[in-house]
Every structure is written in structure tokens, then in C-alpha cells.
């Protein structure tokens, strides 16, 4: 993955700062509870939801097992339909490809559909370094971009902002990026949406190059699919002369019949809608409509390594619905920025350390950013067992060492030796019992000390159990 978010503190440090922000916590609590309640009602409407969930899991697992076959099939179908397929091993290669393609058009600005993949590789920053301005057109992404901020949620990137903050951002920044906000702008949703619409409309009509991601790719026909709720995607996908789609290799499904399953589960799990207001599909190019040039950039960027892990590969089933974020008690209090990745919440805690590795402090801390309550697994529409993967990744982090893990291993080794020598254990118990009045009620150190900040250590008995047993067993 891109290093865009690296350099941030580990999750415990970032979360500690975030939970002290009362405005952030209020925004998150209100938004996540509203979304989760609506989702529960939408899902309850379907008697066969459990079957759809299992079908989605099986389709994804089958596709991942035969990913090489379906990717070749996709490339052949896209090429036959008039498109060009490019393969990118990592973020740097993907950015070079997209930058070159934009430069070849002679344009210096592009409009973008909300895309997790382009955020993952840091495409906006790469384009900016080459003098190319990328304009986000999703309302929440626009808020984040104008606010010089980072997304904090998969579905609602500006979930950490309230209406007053958004009004201030629009009033201050819109004029620097294009059409300014009205001087009389208030924080009512209708006025904010209208200001964004007018600001973006001139960009839609002027842009010659569009950049998108894709929610799904159909291998059988080379069709790409984007689902969204605002219509900005439709504008970006149809008006520009050149369309460049940047998509992770795991977003593929074999057939249209498979796609039908996800077009039922994704909207209900994400926006609590029966279907997405806008579902855009395109296959190559057409002489009479839409972009005249189409490029598909398929990115690996750690996905092949993730696929090789029998436990961790289930993270690649993810369809980016964000349901796991909305039920997670940790995300609700810490927010998305604490995860140091474009993928926040429970799915980010298992996906980012696999795509980027666990060498950095922040990636090594992410598998521990969970209470393992299992709520994320219960709502996942493709049945990713996130708690299982979290524990699996914790084992990986522990195996690679580190100060805390070395001390823990040393303590366990010492305890094992004592338990293997009953005489030493008995002597230690007697010493502990005789000195019990001298024992502290709290443990020292930043680790164990935090555990006893809210609880006292159990009192030591007056004599060891084995001594009591010898006196009383008869």
C-alpha cells in the first residue's frame, strides 16, 4: 500500500487522543447509530438474507481460488470491447501508469468518482506532484478535500464533520477550488448540497478525463460496475472523453448472475437502501456514447500476498459496505483517522496489515484495535470472520518480536520453568503468603499499571492452598 498515512502514531496513541475529542465522539455516535438502525430494518425485510450472505461468501471464495483464470478472462473481454488493460504490481507502478495516461491526453485536471483504490495508492498526491489537479466529486470526499483532511469512514468519508463545520469549510475553501459558496450559505443540508452541486457542475462540464474505481468487475463480459447515491459517478463516467478506472484485482465476479447477489446485499448493508439510486455499468467503449478511450488499471499492491494466507485471505471478500464500522464500539469512540489507513474500522484492522505488512508501528498495532466482540462478523454481508483474522494477525505480530513481546515470552518461559519444578513453586507461594502485607495494590509500569488503574490486585491468602490441604484433608 501507499505510505500516505504512514508516519502516524500507533493505534493506541492515536485513539487515546481521539477519544478526548467530544465533538468527534458525538458526531460518530450519532452517525453510526443512525446508519446501523436503518441497516437492520432494511436487512430484516429479506427472509433469505442468510442465504444471500452465504451465497456472497461462496462466490467470493470461488473467485479468489480461481483468480488467475478470471483475471485473464476479464482482460480478454475488456480488450475485445475496445478498452486497454494495464497491470500494476504496487502503488508506485499504478501511479506512474495513471499519470502517464493523463499526460498523454494533454490535460492538467481530472474529475474523480469516489475510489478507495486511488486513495490506497495515494493517486491524488502523485498527480499533484506532476501538476495535475484531481477533483473529488462525491459530496463527502469533496468536504474532505476542501478541508485538507483525510477520509475517516468507507461509506461516509466526512462522518467526523457536522453541518456547521461543513458550512465553514465550503465558505472558506470553495472559492480557491472553483465556484465559491454563496455568501448567505447556512448549514441546512439542502443549501450545502446545492452549493456542492453548483461548484461541481462546472467541473463536470469542463473535464476531459475521468478517473474511477469500481465496486465490481464482471469477468464474462468485461463490464465494470459503480454504485453510488448522488449521480456524480454517472457524470464522471459518461461526460469525459477519456476514462481511467483503477481497481483492485479482488473486485472481480465471474458472471452477471453472481453480480445479482451483491446488488442486493451491498446497498442494504451500506446505505440501508433496497437498491442504489445510481448503478452505472460500462463495457469498453462505444462510438455513439460515453468516453471514447477507456483504460483499466488492475492493481495488486499486496493482494497476492494476502491471497497466499489461508486465514487472512477472507479479507479480500470485502465489498466495502462499511457495516462493520457502524457496529464497532472501538471505531465509534476512536474514529477512522486513528487507524492510519484509508481502510478504517474492523476491516481496516485486518486488511491494512496484510496489504502493507506489519513492520511499521501502526500496522503492528492494528490487529489489537478490537475488543473481539464479534459484532463485525455478525453484520458482514460476505461473512468475513474478522475476529478470527485479528487473532491470526496478532500471532504474526507476536512472532516477529518487539520489546513488549520479548518481555512477555521471557515471563512465560520463566513461569513454565517454575511450574515444572513443584518445590520451587511451593517455596515461592509460602514466601508470597508471608509477605502479603507488603504487596502493592497496583502494579508498576505503563502496561500492567493501566490494568490496575481501575481494579485492585486480589489479596494474597494467609497460607498457600497446598499447605491448607495438608492440614485439613483428613
Buried (B, 14 or more C-beta within 10 A) or exposed (E): BBEBBBEBBBBBBBBEBBBEBEEBBEBBEEBBEEBBEBBBEBBEEBEEBEEBBBBBBBBBBBBBEBBEEBBEBBBEBBBEBBBBBBBBEBBBBBBEBBBEBBBEBEBBBBBBBBBBBBBBBBBBEBBEEBEBBBBBBBBBBBBBBBBEBBBBBBBBBBBBBBBEBBBBBBBEBBEEBBBBBBEEBEBEEEBBEBBBBBBBEEBBEBBBBBBBBBBBBBBBBBBBBBBBBBBBBBBBBBBBBBBBBBBBBBBBBBEBEBBEBBBBBBBBBBBBBEEBEBBBBBBBBEEEEBBEBBBBBBBBBBBEBBBEBEBBBBBBBBBBBBBBBBBBEBBBBBBBBBBBBBBBBBBBBBBBBBBBBBEBBBBBBBBBBBEBBBBBBEBBBBBBBBBBBBBBBBEBBBEEEEEEBEEEEEEEEEEEEEEEEEEEBEEEBBEEBEEEEEEEEEEEEEEEEEEBEEEEEEEBEEBBEEBEEEEEEE
